């Protein structure tokens, strides 16, 4: 049930997770700064399964700090799938830092794309500054036949409304971390998430979960206005696909 009438519902109470696809998570164990053990990964999957989530995309980091290989991630993914026996469907992609390693991977087509047609790439930058040649990297992604999807745009301190508009005009899609709406990354990210939702810039939603307890706490919190919940749910219900 979609609860956004008179009172402000928490993210959990809103029914948001029921039947939803979560496009961004760090649940694949022991590969980055996310969940480290198979046991903890399975506990997190059970949590989302109990909430009615339909599909969870596992999107481990690929960056110079975590130079995961495509085959290594696929092997770990198969191990997790073998251990999982719930209803929640699991998919594998990656979150790609726009750095020199990514440029090498893109040139070699050594990638883990996201989306049913495997024609999107989930990408991120530093939170504090754009990478050198940012525009050129976006153009290169598109020239290679992929749609860039910017992970958690609300978290980039150096971006403002003009930057988001420019990226949108270039054809960049955007993925919101839904806990930003309840201040999970601070007040500035919260304000940006509301602006991005209001202006229709968000295409897909994700938890970006790294630790189960943190997610459990945040989905129990309430946004400041019921209208903000409704905007989020409208994306989940009407879009949230690539």
N, C-alpha and C positions, 0 to 999 in steps of 0.2 A: 504494500500500500504506500502511495506517495503522500507523505505527511508534510505539507507546507501551507496549511490553511491559516489558522489563527495564531498558533504558538510556534515558537522556534524549536524545531526538532534537531536532535543531535544527528550526526552523519549516520550513525548506526540505526537510530529510530526512523530515519527517513526511508528506509528500505532500499537505499541506493545500491547495496551490494547484491541484492537478489537478482540473479540472472545476468549480472554485469560481466563484462570483460575488463580485466585489469591489465593495462598495457605496459606496466613498468614495475619490476620488482627485483630484489637481490636475494632470492631464496635458494638459488643453486648453491650448494654448500661448499665452502672452502676455496672459493676462486677469487674473491675480492674482499671488500670491506663489509660485506653483508653477512648473512648467516654462515656459520663456520662448520656445523656438524650436521650429519644426515638426520640425526634424532630431532634437532631443532627445526630443520627444514620440514620434516614430516609433521611436527606439531603446528607449524605455521600453516601448512597446507590444510590440516584438519580445521584450524580456525576459520580460514576462508571458505572451506567446504560447508561448515556449519552455518555460515552467514548466507549461503546460497549463491556464492560467486560461481559463474559458469566457466570462465576460462582465465587462466593466469599466465601471462607471458613472463618468462624468466629472462632477464636482460642484464647479465653480468657486464661489468666494466671491461672494455678493451682500451687500454691507454698505456703510456710508457711506464707508469707505476704498476700496472697490472697487465702485462703483455700476454694475455691469454691467447692460446691458439684455437683456431676453429675446431680442429679435431679433438683437442683436449676438452673443450666445453661440450662438444657433442657426446663424448664418452661419459662425462660426469652426468649429463642430462639423462642418458639411457640408464645409468645406475639409479638415479632418483626415480625415474618412471617405473623401473622394475620394483622399487620398494613401496611405491604409492599405490593404494588400492581404493581410493575414494572416487567420488563422482566428478570432482573438479578436473577439468581438462588442462593439460600443461602444454605450453608451446615454448620454443627456444628462439631467442634473437640475441642481440647485444646492444649495450649502450656505448657508443663510440665517441671518445674524446677527439675533438678536432685538433690533432697534433701531428707531428711528422710520422708517427707510426700509422696513423689512420691514412695518411696520404699514400704510404707504401701499400697498405692493405687494399685501398681503393684501386690503385694502379694494377695490383695483382688479382683483383676481384676475389680476394680472400675475405669474405664478409658473411655475417649472419643477419640477413635482412629480416624485417618485421612486416606482418600483414599477410593475409591469406594468399595474395598473389606474389609475395616475396619481392615487392618492388618499392619498399620503403626502408629507410635507414634511420634508426633512432640515434640522434647525435647530441652532444653537449659541448660546452666550452668551460673555461675557468669561470668561477662566479664573479671574479673581480675585473677581468679585462678580456676583450675579444682576442682571438688568436691572430697572428700575422696572416694576412691574406684570407681573412674570413669570407669575404664575398667571393673570392676565387674558389675557395673550397666548396661553397654552396653551389656555384656554377659547375664545378667538376662532378659533384654528386649527380646533378641533373643531367649533365652530358653523358654520364655513365648509365643513365636510364633509371635512376632511383629518385623517389620523392624524399627530401629531407624532412624529418620530424624532429623539432627541437624539444628536447626533454626539459621539463619544469622551467619554462621561460620566466615565470614569476620570481625565480631565485637569483637571476643575474643582476647584480648590483649596478653594473655599468649600463644596463639597458633602460631606455625610457620609452614613452609612447611612440615617439618618432621612429625608434629602432624597430619596435614591433610592427609598425605600419610598413616600414621598408621591407622587412622580412616577409610579411604577408603578401606584399605586392610581387615579391620574387617567386612566390609559390611555396614558401616554407609552411609546413603544418606544425601544430603545436600540441604538446601533451602536458596537461596540468597535473600536479600532485594534489590530490583532493584534500589532504590534510593541511595544505596552505590556507584553505578557507577558514580554518579554526585556529590560525596562528602557529601552525606547526613549525614554521621557519621564520617567525617573527612578524611584526606588524607591517613592515614594508612589503614583504612577499604576500601577505594577506591582502593588502590594498591593491597590489598589482593583479592578484588572482581575480579579484572582484572586477577590476577594470577589463581584464582580458575576457572574462565571461560575458560581461555586459556588451562588449563590442563584437562578440561572436568569433573570437580568434581561437578558441579552444576546439580542437577536433576530437581528441581522445583523453581519457582520464586514467590515472594510475596511482598506486599507493606509494611506489618507490620504497617499499618496506625493506628495512635492513634488520630490524629487531621486532619480534612479535609484540613484546610488552609495550613498546612505543606506539605501535599501530592500535593496539587495544585501547590504550589510554586516549588517543586522539580521536578515534571514531566515536567515543562516548561524549565528546565535547560538543557544544552547540555554537554555531555561527551567530554573529551578532544580530542578524535579521533573517526572517523566514524567506524573504525574497532571494537572499544569497543561496539558500538551500535549493530553492526552486530553479535558479539559473543552472546550478550544478546538475540537478536531476534532469533538466531539459536536455543537457548535453548527453547524459547517460542514456536517456530514453530515445532521443531523436537522432543522435549522431553516434559518437563513440565507436567508429569503425573506419578503417583505412584499407 
